[in-house]
């Protein structure tokens, strides 16, 4: 039954310009594609909110209308990257802001699922209204 629900969710959200963001165990940001790879027996709880966004702070105009969050509790271990690790790797201050798909990650304790990262942009401050470089992680 959960497999059918996950398939319906994935199909339903593909009509969005941007796929919703998956939050695993209230601590890991991932691509919705992870649901297709996860056994339904490992999914303990799943909540869909089409209107909720990762953050009210976003980089691009198209982020204003898109969104959606799927919160899921999964009994699996995942390889993740912390915001601190990503910033350090790119030579930025460890507490520097990080965006995912154009949305600011407000919660600094959130990690990002390694396998969901498809691209990392190092954005120079002079391209935006911000005063320092930052990372934008793409997960779709």
C-alpha positions in Angstrom: 0.0 0.0 0.0 2.8 2.4 0.9 4.5 1.7 -2.5 1.4 2.7 -4.3 1.1 5.9 -2.2 4.7 6.8 -2.9 4.3 6.2 -6.7 1.1 8.4 -6.7 3.0 11.2 -4.8 5.9 11.0 -7.2 3.6 11.3 -10.2 1.5 14.0 -8.7 4.5 16.2 -7.9 6.1 15.8 -11.3 3.6 18.4 -12.6 5.3 21.0 -10.4 8.0 23.1 -12.0 10.2 22.1 -9.1 10.0 18.9 -7.2 9.2 19.1 -3.5 12.0 18.7 -1.0 12.1 15.6 1.1 13.0 15.9 4.8 14.1 12.6 6.3 13.8 12.0 10.1 13.5 15.8 10.7 17.3 16.2 10.0 18.3 15.3 6.4 17.3 17.2 3.2 17.0 14.9 0.2 15.5 14.6 -3.3 12.1 13.1 -3.6 13.7 10.4 -5.8 14.9 8.7 -2.6 11.4 7.5 -2.0 11.5 5.3 -5.1 14.7 3.6 -3.8 13.4 3.0 -0.3 11.6 -0.1 0.7 8.1 0.6 1.9 8.7 -1.5 5.0 11.4 1.0 6.1 9.0 4.0 5.8 7.5 4.5 9.2 5.6 7.8 8.6 5.0 10.1 5.7 3.4 13.6 5.6 2.9 15.7 2.5 2.5 19.4 2.5 2.2 20.9 -1.0 2.2 24.5 0.3 5.1 24.3 2.8 8.5 25.5 1.7 11.9 24.8 3.0 12.3 28.5 3.8 10.7 31.8 3.2 14.1 33.1 1.9 14.8 32.1 -1.6 17.1 33.2 -4.5 15.0 32.9 -7.6 11.6 34.3 -8.5 10.3 30.9 -9.6 10.9 29.7 -6.0 8.1 32.0 -4.8 5.4 29.8 -6.4 7.0 26.4 -6.2 7.5 24.3 -3.2 6.2 21.4 -1.3 7.7 19.4 1.5 7.5 15.7 2.2 8.5 14.8 5.7 9.3 11.1 6.2 10.6 8.9 9.0 12.7 6.1 7.6 14.5 3.4 9.5 17.7 3.4 7.5 21.1 5.0 7.8 22.2 7.5 5.2 25.5 9.1 4.0 25.1 12.8 4.5 27.1 16.0 4.2 26.8 18.6 6.9 26.6 22.3 6.0 29.9 22.8 7.9 31.6 20.1 5.8 30.4 21.6 2.5 31.4 25.1 3.5 34.8 24.0 4.6 35.4 22.0 1.4 34.7 25.2 -0.7 36.9 27.4 1.5 34.0 29.2 3.1 33.3 30.0 6.7 31.8 26.9 8.4 28.7 28.9 9.4 28.1 30.4 6.0 24.5 30.1 4.6 23.7 27.3 2.3 20.7 27.1 -0.1 19.1 24.0 -1.5 17.3 24.4 -4.8 17.3 28.1 -4.2 15.9 28.0 -0.6 17.9 29.0 2.4 18.5 26.3 4.9 17.5 28.1 8.1 18.2 25.2 10.4 22.0 24.9 10.6 21.8 21.3 12.0 20.2 19.9 8.8 22.4 17.7 6.7 22.1 16.9 3.0 21.8 13.4 1.7 25.0 12.8 -0.3 23.3 10.8 -3.1 20.8 13.6 -3.7 23.4 16.2 -4.5 23.5 16.6 -8.3 25.3 20.0 -8.4 26.9 22.5 -6.2 27.1 26.2 -7.2 29.5 28.5 -5.6 27.7 31.8 -6.0 29.6 35.1 -5.8 28.1 37.8 -3.7 28.2 40.4 -6.5 25.6 38.4 -8.4 23.0 38.9 -5.7 22.0 41.3 -3.0 24.0 39.3 -0.5 27.4 40.4 0.8 29.3 37.1 0.8 29.7 34.0 -1.3 27.4 31.1 -0.7 26.6 27.6 -1.9 23.4 26.5 -3.7 23.0 22.8 -3.6 20.8 21.3 -6.4 19.0 18.1 -5.5 16.9 17.5 -8.6 
